[in-house]
Amino acid sequence: MAGETSLTFDQLPGVMPYYLRAATTLSGGLDANQTIPRIEARISGLSVRAEHLARYRKVCGFARSSTLPITYPHVLAFPIHMAVLTHKTFPLKLLGLVHVKNQISQQRPVGVDEPLDLLIYVDGHRETAKGIEFELTTEAYAGDQTAVWQANATFLSRQKTNVPKESGKKHDGPPKLDFTPETQGEWTVPADIGRHYAAAAGDYNPIHLSPYSAKLFGFKRAIAHGMWTKARAAAALHDHIGDGPATIDVAFKKPVFLPSRATFCHGQTSQNRAFALTDKSGDIHHLTGTLSHS
């Protein structure tokens, strides 16, 4: 296909050169009639490092197991995500992208000793009232032609588009949960969780590391990684995930400022198990999502 970029890796690259490239990219956007070209990257026979997995389990709250946490392949692929999103043909600026939604599906749990072949790609975009959205897709294969695991991460690049903003919409108080919580617990989110998760996941975005670096990007304090909140939610829902096909779909709402306390709750609906992470009052929703089986 014309305009397609294909990258192949023999081993996982280091992330710091990509952060340097992102920090020195001063502009980015799409011209009229332009879209994000297909950029794909592959790596084969990737094995999990025990010490890396143990660190991730600890920071996210997963118990030791013979299978990978459902969110772990996303972290495994993160260096290649960076390679794709900082490639010279990718037209948007990486720093400033907002991770708004994330869907992860697995056909079955992946064994810790299974080598994985990964395919990561972007291709196209859509306009919204808030800016440009696109999908970063990651697929993991374990010796089969069908992906055993897949993630679709939706990112937003804030910029002016031709989609009009909604007007006259009134909000009647704080948002409400659309399910009845059966289980509820308090999370203590420490000030250094961003640095600990960065060390485990490789995601050193400055907005997560310290109040000083976060203020450079308009935040009053550092905020927790969205994928840390999703991973900790998945750890809390471990007994409900099961050994068959499962999908965890989340929307990232308001940021979790560090340090803070938050409330995690979940309950069964007619179709799935719904969950949410809110502030202690329940008036601010940080994350909402569903766990389904199919």
BELLIN-V225355 format. One record per pair of residues at least 6 apart in sequence whose C-alpha atoms are under 6 Angstrom apart, sorted by the first residue. I is the first residue (numbers start at 1). GAP is how many residues later the second one is. D is the distance in Angstrom with one decimal. If there is no record, write none. Layout:
BEGIN
i->{I	I}
gap->{GAP	GAP}
d->{D	D}
END
This chain:
BEGIN
i->{4	4	5	6	6	7	8	8	9	15	22	28	28	28	29	29	35	36	36	37	38	38	39	39	40	40	41	41	42	42	43	43	44	45	45	45	46	46	47	55	56	60	60	61	61	62	66	66	67	67	67	67	68	68	68	71	75	97	97	98	98	99	100	100	100	100	101	101	101	101	101	102	102	102	102	103	103	103	103	104	104	104	104	105	105	105	105	106	106	106	106	107	107	108	108	108	116	116	117	117	118	118	119	119	120	120	121	121	122	125	125	126	126	128	129	129	129	130	131	131	131	131	131	132	132	133	133	134	134	135	135	136	136	137	137	138	138	139	139	139	140	140	140	141	141	174	180	181	181	181	182	183	183	184	184	185	185	186	186	187	187	187	188	189	189	189	190	191	191	194	194	194	195	198	206	206	207	207	208	208	208	210	211	211	214	214	222	222	223	223	223	224	245	245	246	246	247	247	248	248	249	249	250	250	251	251	252	253	253	254	255	262	262	262	263	263	263	263	264	264	265	265	266	266	267	267	272	272	273	273	274	274	275	275	276	276	277	277	278	278	278}
gap->{34	35	34	34	35	34	33	34	34	64	72	63	64	65	62	63	89	87	88	86	84	85	82	83	80	81	78	79	76	77	74	75	73	70	71	72	69	70	68	145	144	171	172	171	174	173	45	46	42	43	44	45	42	43	44	160	126	59	60	57	58	56	54	55	151	152	52	53	149	150	151	50	51	147	148	48	49	145	146	46	47	143	144	44	45	141	142	42	43	139	140	41	138	135	136	137	25	26	23	24	21	22	19	20	17	18	15	16	14	8	9	6	7	35	34	35	36	28	26	27	28	29	30	24	25	22	23	20	21	18	19	16	17	14	15	12	13	8	10	11	7	8	9	6	7	109	87	84	85	86	85	82	83	80	81	78	79	76	77	74	75	76	73	70	71	72	69	67	68	14	15	30	14	6	7	8	7	15	14	15	16	12	10	11	7	8	35	36	33	34	35	32	48	49	46	47	44	45	42	43	40	41	38	39	36	37	35	33	34	32	31	16	17	18	14	15	16	17	12	13	10	11	8	9	6	7	19	20	17	18	15	16	13	14	11	12	9	10	6	7	8}
d->{5.1	6.0	4.7	5.0	5.7	4.4	5.6	4.9	5.1	5.5	5.9	5.7	4.4	4.8	5.8	5.0	5.4	5.7	4.6	5.4	5.5	4.1	5.5	5.5	5.5	4.1	5.8	5.2	5.6	4.7	5.8	5.4	4.2	5.0	5.3	5.5	5.1	5.0	4.8	5.7	5.2	5.9	4.9	6.0	5.9	5.1	5.9	5.8	6.0	5.3	4.1	5.0	5.6	6.0	5.5	5.9	5.4	5.6	5.1	5.4	5.0	4.6	5.8	5.7	5.9	5.1	6.0	5.0	5.7	4.4	5.8	5.8	4.5	5.9	5.4	5.5	5.2	5.8	4.2	5.8	4.3	5.6	5.3	5.7	5.3	5.7	4.2	5.7	4.2	5.6	5.6	5.2	4.1	5.8	4.9	5.4	5.5	5.1	5.7	5.0	5.7	4.7	5.7	5.1	5.6	4.4	5.9	5.4	5.1	5.7	4.6	5.9	5.4	5.7	4.8	5.6	5.1	5.9	5.6	4.4	4.6	5.8	5.8	5.6	5.1	5.5	4.5	5.7	5.6	5.5	4.7	5.7	5.1	5.7	4.6	5.6	5.1	5.9	5.9	4.5	5.4	6.0	5.1	4.7	5.5	5.1	5.8	5.7	5.0	4.6	4.8	5.5	5.6	5.7	4.2	5.7	5.4	5.7	4.5	5.6	5.1	5.9	4.7	5.6	5.2	5.7	4.7	4.7	4.2	4.9	5.3	5.5	5.3	5.2	5.3	5.9	4.0	5.4	4.9	5.0	5.8	5.3	4.4	4.7	6.0	5.1	5.9	5.6	5.4	4.4	5.5	5.5	5.7	5.8	5.7	4.5	5.7	5.3	5.8	4.6	5.4	5.4	5.6	4.1	5.8	5.5	4.8	4.8	5.4	4.5	5.8	5.7	4.6	5.4	5.6	5.2	5.8	5.6	5.8	4.5	5.6	5.6	5.5	4.0	5.6	5.5	5.9	4.9	5.6	5.1	5.8	4.3	5.9	5.3	5.5	4.3	5.4	5.0	5.5	4.4	5.3}
END
